[in-house]
Amino acid sequence: MGGGTIRNAWYVAAWHHELPGGAERAPLARTLLGEPVVLFRQEDGTPAALEDRCPHRRLPLSMGTVVGDRLQCGYHGFTLDGTGRCVRIPGQDSIPEAARVRAYPVVEKWRWIWVWMGDPALADERAIPDVSLNDCPDWAVTEGDPLLVAGHYQLVVDNLMDGSHVSFVHKSTLGTDDVADIPVRAERVGESVRMVRWILDRPPAPLYAALGGFEGNVDRWQIITFTPPSTVVVDMGSAAAGTGAPEGDRSRGVELRSFNLITPETDRSCFYFYTHVRNFALTDEQVDKRVKSLFREAFLEDKTVIEGVQRGNERFPDSPRVDAAFDRAPMMVRRIVDRIAGREAAAPSRALAAE
């Protein structure tokens, strides 16, 4: 991966249901931060993550079979455990020390499988981004289908930190004509960035009109927070105009949180994992279907634009780029990521130092 990518961090590798347990256990291949990784569940359901390479003839281990707590290569039966060590070679008792592959720290938490791609000595589960509302009984959860985006992961983060594009990209879902002209406030909080926009006494966006049944104008909010390496939480919703939402009373409206976790695949592609939680209509399956459908439509619109920007960057790599006032939050995010990635590059790895 190139510059501007943080390695010492937890990234989502998969949804929990992409790694089934029991009789359906099978390896899952993913490329994460440019590295081929294979994920599988052990007999007790605990996930494991290994370099996707058999140490014998380099066949991807993801082409093999899960056997007990181990992963068996589909070529000659080399069998590796969850630590990446070969524990069986058919037809011989001795196993060379070199018969092993890299194992990655991995944790299942809040409906996602998280993998640490950097120095394993620095992996700390407490550093996993807080998306605990995914498991909160007071909020309903709508899981989004994972998207593979043919664009650099920072383009997805840029898009999420920029609320102005909704007037143009999401006219049928999230946008209204007047959003882009309302200024935003962006601020840095430690190594996070927070962007706030209030759209007061304006017509509701199509999504909020559908979910909230508003008959008149609304007070709408977009409060977007970035946390390294690539987590964006969107606090969004609408309440009837003048009922107190700007002062903190959102009880007469619809309130949602969007958790967006972006994992680089390569320098030109990324996985986009997202979920939406809401504190209304908790058991209404029709609302759940509508939320999933509307946001999937919106995010596919984003995907099309982001992939277009990626192609433009490749076609015109040296052309000047003009920034606007609403680019302040994305630019602040990029500076933070570059600063952290630069510190990593300058610091010696504990793992290498121990060798």
DASUL-V994824 format. One record per helix or strand. SS is the DSSP state (H for helix, E for strand). FROM is the first residue (numbers start at 1). TO is the last residue. If there is no record, write none. Layout:
SS_FROM_TO, SS_FROM_TO
//
This chain:
E_10_15, H_16_18, H_22_24, E_28_32, E_35_41, E_47_51, H_61_63, E_65_67, E_70_72, E_79_80, E_85_89, E_92_92, E_100_100, E_103_103, E_106_109, E_112_116, H_120_122, H_125_127, H_132_135, E_140_143, E_147_149, H_153_160, H_163_169, H_179_181, E_185_189, E_192_202, H_206_212, E_218_227, E_231_240, H_245_247, E_253_266, E_269_278, H_285_315, H_325_346, H_350_354
//
